């Protein structure tokens, strides 16, 4: 027998729900790559609830911060890039 349940979760700090592709996890850390003034910034994040195709993350991010959608650790912190317009 299976039941569906809904939970109303309150977070003490803001979180974001993103696809898995912007989140990079290596042996040292988990981070996303934010783009600010044409330079990349590695922003450490903690994972929250994992969903089918998305994950909740916590970190020093603000709504509207542009991120690299398909991130990897070959994109170095402080690297100059030209963001693609969507």
GIGI-V942397 format. One record per pair of residues at least 12 apart in sequence whose ideal C-beta (glycine too) atoms are under 10 Angstrom apart, sorted by sequence separation. I is the first residue (numbers start at 1). GAP is how many residues later the second one is. D is the distance in Angstrom with one decimal. If there is no record, write none. Layout:
[[I & GAP & D] [I & GAP & D]]
//
This chain:
[[22 & 12 & 9.4] [31 & 12 & 5.8] [32 & 12 & 8.7] [45 & 12 & 4.3] [46 & 12 & 4.6] [47 & 12 & 10.0] [29 & 13 & 7.9] [31 & 13 & 5.2] [32 & 13 & 5.6] [44 & 13 & 10.0] [45 & 13 & 6.3] [46 & 13 & 6.9] [68 & 13 & 7.9] [18 & 14 & 7.3] [30 & 14 & 7.0] [31 & 14 & 5.9] [43 & 14 & 9.3] [44 & 14 & 9.6] [45 & 14 & 3.7] [29 & 15 & 5.8] [30 & 15 & 5.7] [44 & 15 & 5.9] [45 & 15 & 8.6] [68 & 15 & 8.8] [69 & 15 & 8.9] [16 & 16 & 9.0] [29 & 16 & 8.8] [30 & 16 & 7.0] [43 & 16 & 5.2] [44 & 16 & 7.6] [45 & 16 & 7.6] [67 & 16 & 9.9] [68 & 16 & 9.9] [30 & 17 & 6.6] [43 & 17 & 5.7] [66 & 17 & 6.0] [69 & 17 & 9.0] [24 & 18 & 8.1] [43 & 18 & 6.1] [66 & 18 & 9.9] [41 & 19 & 9.4] [25 & 20 & 9.4] [66 & 20 & 9.4] [24 & 21 & 9.2] [23 & 22 & 6.6] [25 & 22 & 8.4] [43 & 22 & 8.3] [22 & 23 & 9.3] [23 & 24 & 7.3] [41 & 24 & 9.3] [43 & 24 & 8.4] [32 & 25 & 6.9] [34 & 25 & 9.3] [31 & 26 & 9.6] [34 & 26 & 8.9] [41 & 26 & 9.7] [18 & 27 & 9.0] [20 & 27 & 9.9] [30 & 27 & 8.3] [32 & 27 & 7.0] [34 & 27 & 6.9] [40 & 27 & 9.8] [31 & 28 & 7.8] [34 & 28 & 9.2] [40 & 28 & 7.1] [16 & 29 & 8.6] [30 & 29 & 9.0] [32 & 29 & 7.3] [36 & 29 & 7.8] [42 & 29 & 9.2] [15 & 30 & 9.5] [20 & 30 & 8.5] [35 & 30 & 8.2] [36 & 30 & 7.9] [15 & 31 & 9.2] [17 & 31 & 8.5] [20 & 31 & 9.5] [23 & 31 & 10.0] [34 & 31 & 5.1] [35 & 31 & 4.7] [40 & 31 & 9.1] [42 & 31 & 8.6] [15 & 32 & 9.9] [16 & 32 & 9.2] [17 & 32 & 8.4] [19 & 32 & 10.0] [20 & 32 & 10.0] [21 & 32 & 9.8] [23 & 32 & 6.2] [34 & 32 & 6.8] [35 & 32 & 7.0] [13 & 33 & 9.8] [15 & 33 & 5.5] [20 & 33 & 7.2] [22 & 33 & 9.4] [32 & 33 & 8.8] [33 & 33 & 9.7] [34 & 33 & 5.5] [35 & 33 & 6.7] [42 & 33 & 8.8] [15 & 34 & 8.7] [17 & 34 & 7.5] [19 & 34 & 6.4] [20 & 34 & 7.1] [23 & 34 & 6.4] [33 & 34 & 6.3] [34 & 34 & 8.0] [42 & 34 & 8.4] [43 & 34 & 9.6] [19 & 35 & 5.7] [20 & 35 & 5.7] [22 & 35 & 8.6] [32 & 35 & 5.3] [33 & 35 & 4.1] [40 & 35 & 5.9] [42 & 35 & 4.3] [18 & 36 & 6.3] [19 & 36 & 7.9] [23 & 36 & 9.8] [32 & 36 & 7.5] [33 & 36 & 9.5] [40 & 36 & 7.0] [41 & 36 & 6.5] [42 & 36 & 8.8] [11 & 37 & 8.1] [17 & 37 & 5.1] [18 & 37 & 6.5] [33 & 37 & 9.8] [34 & 37 & 9.9] [40 & 37 & 6.1] [41 & 37 & 7.7] [42 & 37 & 10.0] [16 & 38 & 9.7] [17 & 38 & 7.2] [18 & 38 & 8.2] [33 & 38 & 4.6] [39 & 38 & 8.7] [40 & 38 & 6.5] [41 & 38 & 9.7] [9 & 39 & 9.2] [16 & 39 & 9.4] [17 & 39 & 5.3] [18 & 39 & 6.0] [32 & 39 & 6.4] [33 & 39 & 8.7] [39 & 39 & 5.7] [40 & 39 & 4.7] [9 & 40 & 8.0] [16 & 40 & 7.2] [17 & 40 & 7.8] [31 & 40 & 8.1] [33 & 40 & 9.2] [35 & 40 & 10.0] [39 & 40 & 6.9] [40 & 40 & 8.0] [15 & 41 & 5.0] [16 & 41 & 5.5] [38 & 41 & 9.6] [39 & 41 & 5.9] [40 & 41 & 6.0] [7 & 42 & 9.8] [15 & 42 & 6.5] [16 & 42 & 8.0] [31 & 42 & 8.4] [33 & 42 & 5.7] [38 & 42 & 5.7] [39 & 42 & 7.6] [15 & 43 & 5.1] [16 & 43 & 8.0] [18 & 43 & 9.3] [33 & 43 & 9.4] [37 & 43 & 9.5] [38 & 43 & 6.6] [14 & 44 & 7.7] [15 & 44 & 8.8] [23 & 44 & 9.5] [24 & 44 & 9.0] [29 & 44 & 9.2] [33 & 44 & 8.0] [35 & 44 & 9.8] [38 & 44 & 6.9] [11 & 45 & 8.8] [13 & 45 & 6.1] [14 & 45 & 9.5] [16 & 45 & 6.0] [22 & 45 & 4.9] [28 & 45 & 9.0] [35 & 45 & 10.0] [38 & 45 & 7.6] [13 & 46 & 9.6] [15 & 46 & 9.2] [16 & 46 & 9.4] [21 & 46 & 9.8] [22 & 46 & 6.3] [26 & 46 & 9.2] [27 & 46 & 9.8] [31 & 46 & 8.9] [33 & 46 & 8.9] [35 & 46 & 6.4] [9 & 47 & 9.6] [11 & 47 & 8.2] [14 & 47 & 8.1] [16 & 47 & 7.8] [21 & 47 & 8.9] [22 & 47 & 5.8] [24 & 47 & 4.9] [26 & 47 & 5.3] [35 & 47 & 9.4] [14 & 48 & 8.7] [21 & 48 & 5.9] [22 & 48 & 7.6] [23 & 48 & 7.3] [24 & 48 & 6.0] [25 & 48 & 9.2] [33 & 48 & 9.1] [35 & 48 & 5.4] [14 & 49 & 8.4] [16 & 49 & 8.9] [18 & 49 & 7.5] [21 & 49 & 5.0] [22 & 49 & 5.1] [24 & 49 & 5.5] [19 & 50 & 7.5] [21 & 50 & 6.9] [24 & 50 & 9.6] [16 & 51 & 9.4] [18 & 51 & 9.2] [19 & 51 & 9.4] [21 & 51 & 9.4] [24 & 51 & 8.5]]
//
